[in-house]
Amino acid sequence: MKPDKSAEVEEIMRKLLVKILRKKKVVLDRKLTFKQIGADSLDIIQLMVAIEETFDIELIDEDCQVINDIGGFIDYVKKRVSLKQCQSLS
């Protein structure tokens, strides 16, 4: 995945949430919390594992614990994906 494809990162995350939450559609409103879209703690863990496997990145638990909304989580994942891409170019 190239750095200019951050919209793809968001779309993949949305698809993962649809699968994990078993809903037909999930809207990733950046201001909502995972609880507000119906995700419990197990769903969030499953999402984190799926994201790590899909993007071949590591999400740092301490970093994730301070994220308050979906927008912050999306930005964090994009940052981790971008960092991995930069490291693989070196």
Summary of the structure (lengths in Angstrom):
residues: 90
radius of gyration: 12.7
end to end distance: 15.6
largest distance: 40.2
contacts: 229
relative contact order: 0.18
helix: 66%
strand: 0%
